Amino acid sequence: MTEQIILNAETRERTGTNKAREIRNIDGMVPAIVYGDDKETLNIKLKLNELTKASQNELFYTQVLLIKSENNEEKVVLKELQKDPAKGKFLHADFQRVSSKTKLKVVIPVNFVNEEDCVGVKVDGGVVAKTIREIEIMCLAGNIPESIDIDIENLNLGSSIRLTEISLPEGSEIPGLTEETDQMVVSVNAPKAVEEDPILEEAHEDDVVSESEATSDSDSEETSSSDESSSAENSEES
């Protein structure tokens, strides 16, 4: 199990645009809020370097986080992270409180298992085509998977796996999935046909050029022979 990401926070009473600017420029921190679960909204601020480091972990965007502030701890998920488009610095963060029974929509990466042993590739020389790399699911906050594993070892040439065929963690579902919205996730396709070697075409062009040159040489020889005959006739007449 991956270690939980922890963010250390400080409570803040200052709110508003000017106060938020002071927190960022003077304190070197990022203003944030924690809300939900029928509790009062909590105004906090986070260290910029700590938030930046946490954001580099892809699990930061999908897993339950732990925010510690003084004597308080909050289990949350990230709902929004605002960033300065010019400088790239974080401006504000919104976190939603969760409990083990809270249902959330989260985007989970897809992990293709046993790709190197895929029958359609090893036996029939097919090529694996991955059309979906991540899936949005609805699941309990206490049961968010790190990834959705799809085993493709027994996938034959011409076969595929669709969303409706994926095994999800217990209590999880893909919102709005029906036969009409079903999509292909991965397939094994025949390799593309190999194009003809262009060298053959070049050789053919060379042959055409050679024939043209040969014809030209032959015409030159005939013209030369004709000129010699004409000269001989003129000499005799003289």
Secondary structure as a PSIPRED ss2 file (coil, helix, strand):
# PSIPRED VFORMAT (PSIPRED V4.0)

   1 M C   1.000  0.000  0.000
   2 T C   1.000  0.000  0.000
   3 E C   1.000  0.000  0.000
   4 Q C   1.000  0.000  0.000
   5 I C   1.000  0.000  0.000
   6 I E   0.000  0.000  1.000
   7 L E   0.000  0.000  1.000
   8 N E   0.000  0.000  1.000
   9 A E   0.000  0.000  1.000
  10 E E   0.000  0.000  1.000
  11 T E   0.000  0.000  1.000
  12 R C   1.000  0.000  0.000
  13 E C   1.000  0.000  0.000
  14 R C   1.000  0.000  0.000
  15 T C   1.000  0.000  0.000
  16 G C   1.000  0.000  0.000
  17 T H   0.000  1.000  0.000
  18 N H   0.000  1.000  0.000
  19 K H   0.000  1.000  0.000
  20 A H   0.000  1.000  0.000
  21 R H   0.000  1.000  0.000
  22 E H   0.000  1.000  0.000
  23 I H   0.000  1.000  0.000
  24 R H   0.000  1.000  0.000
  25 N H   0.000  1.000  0.000
  26 I C   1.000  0.000  0.000
  27 D C   1.000  0.000  0.000
  28 G C   1.000  0.000  0.000
  29 M E   0.000  0.000  1.000
  30 V E   0.000  0.000  1.000
  31 P E   0.000  0.000  1.000
  32 A E   0.000  0.000  1.000
  33 I E   0.000  0.000  1.000
  34 V E   0.000  0.000  1.000
  35 Y E   0.000  0.000  1.000
  36 G E   0.000  0.000  1.000
  37 D C   1.000  0.000  0.000
  38 D C   1.000  0.000  0.000
  39 K E   0.000  0.000  1.000
  40 E E   0.000  0.000  1.000
  41 T E   0.000  0.000  1.000
  42 L E   0.000  0.000  1.000
  43 N E   0.000  0.000  1.000
  44 I E   0.000  0.000  1.000
  45 K E   0.000  0.000  1.000
  46 L E   0.000  0.000  1.000
  47 K E   0.000  0.000  1.000
  48 L H   0.000  1.000  0.000
  49 N H   0.000  1.000  0.000
  50 E H   0.000  1.000  0.000
  51 L H   0.000  1.000  0.000
  52 T H   0.000  1.000  0.000
  53 K H   0.000  1.000  0.000
  54 A H   0.000  1.000  0.000
  55 S H   0.000  1.000  0.000
  56 Q C   1.000  0.000  0.000
  57 N C   1.000  0.000  0.000
  58 E H   0.000  1.000  0.000
  59 L H   0.000  1.000  0.000
  60 F H   0.000  1.000  0.000
  61 Y H   0.000  1.000  0.000
  62 T C   1.000  0.000  0.000
  63 Q C   1.000  0.000  0.000
  64 V C   1.000  0.000  0.000
  65 L E   0.000  0.000  1.000
  66 L E   0.000  0.000  1.000
  67 I E   0.000  0.000  1.000
  68 K E   0.000  0.000  1.000
  69 S E   0.000  0.000  1.000
  70 E C   1.000  0.000  0.000
  71 N C   1.000  0.000  0.000
  72 N E   0.000  0.000  1.000
  73 E E   0.000  0.000  1.000
  74 E E   0.000  0.000  1.000
  75 K E   0.000  0.000  1.000
  76 V E   0.000  0.000  1.000
  77 V E   0.000  0.000  1.000
  78 L E   0.000  0.000  1.000
  79 K E   0.000  0.000  1.000
  80 E E   0.000  0.000  1.000
  81 L E   0.000  0.000  1.000
  82 Q E   0.000  0.000  1.000
  83 K E   0.000  0.000  1.000
  84 D C   1.000  0.000  0.000
  85 P C   1.000  0.000  0.000
  86 A C   1.000  0.000  0.000
  87 K C   1.000  0.000  0.000
  88 G C   1.000  0.000  0.000
  89 K C   1.000  0.000  0.000
  90 F E   0.000  0.000  1.000
  91 L E   0.000  0.000  1.000
  92 H E   0.000  0.000  1.000
  93 A E   0.000  0.000  1.000
  94 D E   0.000  0.000  1.000
  95 F E   0.000  0.000  1.000
  96 Q E   0.000  0.000  1.000
  97 R E   0.000  0.000  1.000
  98 V C   1.000  0.000  0.000
  99 S C   1.000  0.000  0.000
 100 S C   1.000  0.000  0.000
 101 K C   1.000  0.000  0.000
 102 T C   1.000  0.000  0.000
 103 K E   0.000  0.000  1.000
 104 L E   0.000  0.000  1.000
 105 K E   0.000  0.000  1.000
 106 V E   0.000  0.000  1.000
 107 V E   0.000  0.000  1.000
 108 I E   0.000  0.000  1.000
 109 P E   0.000  0.000  1.000
 110 V E   0.000  0.000  1.000
 111 N E   0.000  0.000  1.000
 112 F E   0.000  0.000  1.000
 113 V E   0.000  0.000  1.000
 114 N C   1.000  0.000  0.000
 115 E H   0.000  1.000  0.000
 116 E H   0.000  1.000  0.000
 117 D H   0.000  1.000  0.000
 118 C C   1.000  0.000  0.000
 119 V H   0.000  1.000  0.000
 120 G H   0.000  1.000  0.000
 121 V H   0.000  1.000  0.000
 122 K H   0.000  1.000  0.000
 123 V C   1.000  0.000  0.000
 124 D C   1.000  0.000  0.000
 125 G C   1.000  0.000  0.000
 126 G C   1.000  0.000  0.000
 127 V E   0.000  0.000  1.000
 128 V E   0.000  0.000  1.000
 129 A E   0.000  0.000  1.000
 130 K E   0.000  0.000  1.000
 131 T C   1.000  0.000  0.000
 132 I C   1.000  0.000  0.000
 133 R C   1.000  0.000  0.000
 134 E E   0.000  0.000  1.000
 135 I E   0.000  0.000  1.000
 136 E E   0.000  0.000  1.000
 137 I E   0.000  0.000  1.000
 138 M E   0.000  0.000  1.000
 139 C E   0.000  0.000  1.000
 140 L E   0.000  0.000  1.000
 141 A H   0.000  1.000  0.000
 142 G H   0.000  1.000  0.000
 143 N H   0.000  1.000  0.000
 144 I C   1.000  0.000  0.000
 145 P C   1.000  0.000  0.000
 146 E C   1.000  0.000  0.000
 147 S C   1.000  0.000  0.000
 148 I E   0.000  0.000  1.000
 149 D E   0.000  0.000  1.000
 150 I E   0.000  0.000  1.000
 151 D E   0.000  0.000  1.000
 152 I C   1.000  0.000  0.000
 153 E C   1.000  0.000  0.000
 154 N C   1.000  0.000  0.000
 155 L C   1.000  0.000  0.000
 156 N C   1.000  0.000  0.000
 157 L C   1.000  0.000  0.000
 158 G C   1.000  0.000  0.000
 159 S C   1.000  0.000  0.000
 160 S E   0.000  0.000  1.000
 161 I E   0.000  0.000  1.000
 162 R E   0.000  0.000  1.000
 163 L H   0.000  1.000  0.000
 164 T H   0.000  1.000  0.000
 165 E H   0.000  1.000  0.000
 166 I C   1.000  0.000  0.000
 167 S C   1.000  0.000  0.000
 168 L C   1.000  0.000  0.000
 169 P C   1.000  0.000  0.000
 170 E C   1.000  0.000  0.000
 171 G C   1.000  0.000  0.000
 172 S C   1.000  0.000  0.000
 173 E E   0.000  0.000  1.000
 174 I C   1.000  0.000  0.000
 175 P C   1.000  0.000  0.000
 176 G C   1.000  0.000  0.000
 177 L C   1.000  0.000  0.000
 178 T C   1.000  0.000  0.000
 179 E C   1.000  0.000  0.000
 180 E C   1.000  0.000  0.000
 181 T C   1.000  0.000  0.000
 182 D C   1.000  0.000  0.000
 183 Q C   1.000  0.000  0.000
 184 M E   0.000  0.000  1.000
 185 V E   0.000  0.000  1.000
 186 V E   0.000  0.000  1.000
 187 S E   0.000  0.000  1.000
 188 V E   0.000  0.000  1.000
 189 N E   0.000  0.000  1.000
 190 A C   1.000  0.000  0.000
 191 P C   1.000  0.000  0.000
 192 K C   1.000  0.000  0.000
 193 A C   1.000  0.000  0.000
 194 V C   1.000  0.000  0.000
 195 E C   1.000  0.000  0.000
 196 E C   1.000  0.000  0.000
 197 D C   1.000  0.000  0.000
 198 P H   0.000  1.000  0.000
 199 I H   0.000  1.000  0.000
 200 L H   0.000  1.000  0.000
 201 E H   0.000  1.000  0.000
 202 E H   0.000  1.000  0.000
 203 A H   0.000  1.000  0.000
 204 H H   0.000  1.000  0.000
 205 E H   0.000  1.000  0.000
 206 D H   0.000  1.000  0.000
 207 D H   0.000  1.000  0.000
 208 V H   0.000  1.000  0.000
 209 V H   0.000  1.000  0.000
 210 S H   0.000  1.000  0.000
 211 E H   0.000  1.000  0.000
 212 S H   0.000  1.000  0.000
 213 E H   0.000  1.000  0.000
 214 A H   0.000  1.000  0.000
 215 T H   0.000  1.000  0.000
 216 S H   0.000  1.000  0.000
 217 D H   0.000  1.000  0.000
 218 S H   0.000  1.000  0.000
 219 D H   0.000  1.000  0.000
 220 S H   0.000  1.000  0.000
 221 E H   0.000  1.000  0.000
 222 E H   0.000  1.000  0.000
 223 T H   0.000  1.000  0.000
 224 S H   0.000  1.000  0.000
 225 S H   0.000  1.000  0.000
 226 S H   0.000  1.000  0.000
 227 D H   0.000  1.000  0.000
 228 E H   0.000  1.000  0.000
 229 S H   0.000  1.000  0.000
 230 S H   0.000  1.000  0.000
 231 S H   0.000  1.000  0.000
 232 A H   0.000  1.000  0.000
 233 E H   0.000  1.000  0.000
 234 N H   0.000  1.000  0.000
 235 S H   0.000  1.000  0.000
 236 E H   0.000  1.000  0.000
 237 E H   0.000  1.000  0.000
 238 S C   1.000  0.000  0.000
